[in-house]
């Protein structure tokens, strides 16, 4: 029986394998930088002469700049060409990484991180658009598996690699490690990426400005909310007002414009809209879980930085295994069924995490991480395939940029949400547990009799134990919440249309 011929891709390249490897190297480089610097912040603060609150602007500046610049991908790729844009972004990101690595003060570090965020913002949506275009329809699932591996494994190994480089070498190597990666990626694009015709496309400054205000204000609100006291602060109300008014003005402007910054017609595609809603929810659970585990392991369970990374690393193994499987399965089975399977595995892993205890060994952490990585791999690849299955190819650049933007906003909302829940529920749990430590309770009478006679040491030990248990319950409350959010997206799957067979 003869093998059916593959359909023709939108863009024919001479060496698609090498181009894919080059694109994914650039993608992994950018994704790593979203998490690799987190563990180095205390060392950076001491070196740059900044307080712990001030040094967080190293993260905030990068996130906000990246969020604002992401929607520019579609317009810039049409206007100057994807080859030139990709080469320029990689070169700019690499140079910015070098400047971050040699920075001597906080102000210049923040400026260099803004430059790094602007250049890195276009890499992920541009990589996804190119992979969709250079692969025939029958291999889109495998292409999205490769893309998803870079997107999901990067944040997992980032803290591990960052901790190792900081402990063994210096925090500056967190940024300098990008230099060889960036140079190789730049040479790869020059060698394997073909030139394309550019399109004359007017730059809608008003539309971009309104969207930039909305996205930037939202990211600042999410990042600054916890430290500023959320809506008890005038600063947060200002950010919220700018976000809502900016988004409203953006939609109204694009609705009535003949050549808008973002063509709202692409939102008529049901799969695309459902995919955006879905990836927003998945962004909340994926990155918030990664944000919760390091402090849980280090503060409550006593793991060192490097060992924390090693315990979390098997999560990436689960992701890689699922990517290898689902890339082939997505062309043979209904992608919606694969998404449902992935959601079920992810929810089960979060159920396992809700049984964590302070004194347990590493085995439950490792197995729940492997399962969660495996399940999310089964979600991300079919979802990417379904989201872009029916959308017009002329919208592909803007659509992939919007997909990346919504995922990043979802992760920001998720991280802020779990931070608030952890803080609030820890306080509630502490008060509840402490109220039950009466003179008649068993722990007081048998394990801490010093409390009955007012021994300060016993009181301090008791408060420490109560605080530990209250914090552990706060983490468990978050894992239960994430499990509920994972199950809540199940109905969205049934609104997705299965693409026709190639």
Order of alpha helices (4+ residues) and beta strands (2+ residues): alpha-alpha-alpha-alpha-alpha-alpha-alpha-alpha-alpha-alpha-alpha-alpha-alpha-alpha-alpha-alpha-alpha-alpha-alpha
